[in-house]
């Protein structure tokens, strides 16, 4: 099971930023997948190979090491 959960990530980010960065679980998944892709493309050799890119992305977003910008389309 995913820890922290999608609900935990959603509530923590929205609560601490004071604005609604994530409005659904889908937006959390998209942010995590985009960050995981960036981690893979960086191909940093100093990164621990045991930690998977998706797990690392989840931890970074939950710890707010990554700034998530919401794109609003009309």
Backbone torsions as a table, in degrees:
resi	resn	phi	psi	omega
1	UNK	NA	145.4	-178.4
2	UNK	-71.7	126.8	174.5
3	UNK	-131.0	124.5	-3.1
4	UNK	-69.1	154.3	-177.8
5	UNK	-73.8	165.6	178.3
6	UNK	-58.8	-39.9	179.3
7	UNK	-63.9	-39.1	178.1
8	UNK	-63.1	-45.7	179.2
9	UNK	-62.9	-47.4	-179.1
10	UNK	-57.2	-50.3	-176.7
11	UNK	-70.2	-39.4	-178.4
12	UNK	-65.3	-47.7	-178.0
13	UNK	-65.0	-47.0	-179.2
14	UNK	-65.6	-35.6	-178.0
15	UNK	-72.3	-44.0	-174.9
16	UNK	-79.5	-27.7	-179.8
17	UNK	-85.3	-20.6	-179.6
18	UNK	80.3	1.4	176.0
19	UNK	-136.4	164.2	-176.1
20	UNK	-88.4	93.4	177.5
21	UNK	-77.0	-40.2	179.8
22	UNK	-117.0	130.0	178.5
23	UNK	-110.4	-5.0	178.9
24	UNK	-158.7	167.4	175.8
25	UNK	-62.4	-33.6	-179.8
26	UNK	-58.8	-43.4	-179.2
27	UNK	-67.1	-32.0	175.5
28	UNK	-65.6	-45.4	-179.8
29	UNK	-61.8	-42.4	179.3
30	UNK	-62.6	-45.6	179.8
31	UNK	-61.8	-43.0	179.5
32	UNK	-64.3	-43.9	-178.1
33	UNK	-67.3	-37.5	177.8
34	UNK	-65.8	-41.6	178.8
35	UNK	-67.4	-39.7	178.3
36	UNK	-62.0	-39.5	177.5
37	UNK	-63.1	-41.7	177.0
38	UNK	-60.9	-41.8	179.8
39	UNK	-61.6	-43.4	179.0
40	UNK	-63.5	-44.1	-177.9
41	UNK	-69.5	-28.0	177.7
42	UNK	-64.5	-32.0	177.0
43	UNK	48.5	47.2	-179.1
44	UNK	-74.6	118.9	-177.7
45	UNK	-73.2	-17.9	179.4
46	UNK	-80.2	-10.7	-179.3
47	UNK	-72.5	141.0	177.8
48	UNK	-68.4	123.4	-177.0
49	UNK	-72.7	-14.7	179.9
50	UNK	-72.8	-33.8	-179.7
51	UNK	-80.6	121.8	-179.2
52	UNK	-75.3	149.8	-178.1
53	UNK	-56.9	-38.2	-179.8
54	UNK	-67.6	-42.0	177.9
55	UNK	-62.9	-41.7	178.6
56	UNK	-64.3	-41.6	179.2
57	UNK	-63.0	-41.7	178.6
58	UNK	-60.9	-46.8	-179.1
59	UNK	-64.3	-40.1	179.7
60	UNK	-65.4	-43.7	-179.4
61	UNK	-67.8	-42.2	179.7
62	UNK	-64.8	-38.0	179.5
63	UNK	-80.7	-2.1	179.7
64	UNK	60.5	36.2	173.2
65	UNK	-80.0	-17.6	-179.7
66	UNK	-114.6	133.7	176.7
67	UNK	-88.7	124.0	179.7
68	UNK	-102.7	120.8	177.9
69	UNK	-102.9	133.0	179.9
70	UNK	-89.6	127.2	178.0
71	UNK	-97.9	122.3	-179.5
72	UNK	-104.9	122.8	177.0
73	UNK	-111.1	145.1	-179.1
74	UNK	-104.2	NA	NA
